[in-house]
Amino acid sequence: MNFMSVKEASLKWHISDRRIRILCSEERIEGAVKIGRNWSIPEDTVKPSDARKGKKKKYSGLTYDFKKIDILKNKIDSHRPLSKNLTNSLHEKLIVEWTYNSNAIEGNTLTISETKVVLEGITIGGKSMVEHLETINHRDAILFIENLITLREDLSEWNLRNIHTLILKEIDKDNAGKYRTENVLISGAKHIPPKHFELNYLMQKLIRELKNDWLNFHPIVKATLLHGEFVKIHPFSDGNGRTARLLLNFELMKNGYTPIIIKNEQRAAYYDVLDLAHTTMNYGPFIKLVADLVIESEELWLSVLE
């Protein structure tokens, strides 16, 4: 294999030497290796995309009638502030059911009652330590995003990595909070995630889209896109699904909507609408799934408020 220097790559791609070195350090130039203080780049490497530029993505299916959802939200808001007892009751139910279902989707075998017991600090015989840790970690990740909302913090790559670190705490220390360094395939999906050396660029772009391109979208559309585009990138070696569902609810809760629970029995339909969004950019069916769950969640809250 023939290599070229930073200077040669700069002349070939019409990018400054300094920018080339930054791209190499961010692992966005495939095959680049550092020898001493200098970088060597394979001659046949494709010029990397510029994270600072790029056309807006052309999503479809983003139109939805959110009138019923917003009417229900206004009814819930009229009851705020909720009593401490009711708040605690709803919160406990949320943590148990959200943790159980999100982990079950990923293969955790704890039942919902076992999940509740583990969250109370009791060990279940016959279940692995990893399954126990996944339960505790998911609870801690929920508390973390709730704290971000309380502090009115926007989502950043730093906070996103912290969420993932909590998900894999004591399970996979080497990969917790770190973007994958290998390429992956997703079993059962048509979509193939991007190459590992593109991840820094794509994650930066995702945060910019969230903060700039999606500003005028309804919060439910924003939340769905955030979940879908994050999973499409698949930045981590493990824990992407759990992290994505946390991000979805972070965006909903930040905007005053009740959190949703994608149930384990909905797994097949959930994966289908995700793969459709990833391969066609049509988010319509996924937005409908999320919207239906928001209505279900809002009606549950109102059933105990009225």
C-alpha positions, 0 to 999 in steps of 0.5 A: 500500500502506498502512503501520502504525507499530510502535505500531499493530501492537502494538495490532493484534496484542497484542504489545509495541512492543519485541517488534515491533521485534525481529521486524522486525530479525529479518526475521520481519515480511514487508514491514517497512521501516526508515525512519530509526529507525522501522519501517513495516509493511504493514497486511495483513501477517499476525501472525508466529508466536511462536518461544517458543511453539507446539505440538509437531509430530506426526511419524509412523513413528518406531517402529523396532527398533534392536536389531540396530544397537545390538548391532553398535555394542556389538561395535564399542565392544568393540574401542575404542580402535582402532589408529592405523593402522586409524583413519587407514585408516577415516577416509581411506576415509570422507572420500573416499566421503562427499565424493564421494557427497554432492557427486555427489548435488548434481551434482558430476561428479568421479569417486570416484578424481578426488575422492581425487586432488583431496583429495591436492592435485592439480588435475584437467584439464577439471573446474571450479574450483567442483568442486575447491572443493566437494571441498576444502570438504566435507573441511574441513566433515567435519573441523570437525564431527569437532572439534565432537564431540571438544570435546563441543559441541552443535549450535547455530545458530552452528556450523550456520552455520559448517558451511555457511560451509565448504561455500560457502567461496570459492564464494559468499562473499555467501551462505556461512553466511547464511540466504536472503533470497528464497523458493525452490522445490525442483525435483521436490519437492511440498514448498514451503519456508517464506518467507524471513522465517520462517527465523530463527524456524524455525531457532531452533525446530529447535534447540530441538526437537533439544535438548528435544522429541527428547531421548528419541528413539533417536539414529538417529531424532534424526539423521534428524529433524534432517536432514529438518527442516533440509532442509524449512526449506531455510534457505540459498540453496545447499548445504542438502543437503550441510549436512543430510548433515553434520548427520545424521552429526554426530548419529550420530557424537556418539552413538557410531554409525559415520557413513553414506554416502547414495550417489549411486545412491540419490539418487531413493529418498533424495529420495522418502523426504525429500519424503514426510516433508516433505509427510506428517510420516511419517518411517518410510521415511527412518528405515529408509533411514538405519537400513539404511545404519547397519547397512551401515556397522557391518558394514564396520567389523566386517569389518576389526576381527574 
